[in-house]
Amino acid sequence: MDKKSCYVCEKDGLSKNEIGLTKRLLGKNSQRFYCLDCLAECLEVDTEFLLVKVEEFKEQGCELF
């Protein structure tokens, strides 16, 4: 499996949660991935909000995480 890097800051080795969250919020077929900080900035929310969403999606059984 290829290591993904952030489209904005080029952080290497994004986590499964960062990749899953990008796909869940920006589209399942997204080819551009974002680290948590850059995704929060892009969506104009704070990182804590995104971390809560990750847990909610996991509880819902989302297979992207």
C-alpha positions, 0 to 999 in steps of 0.5 A: 500500500502506498504511503499517502501524503497531505496535498497541502503541507506534504506531511508523509504517512497519513493515518487511516483516520486522515485518509478515511476522513478525507474520503468521507467528507470530500468524496470516496473517489478523492485522490487528494488527501489531507492531514487533520490540520489542513483538512480542518483549515480547508473546511473552516472547522477546528481539529477537535470537531474532526476528531469527534466526527471520526469517532461518530463515523466509526460508531456508525460502522463506516468502512473507511476507517 
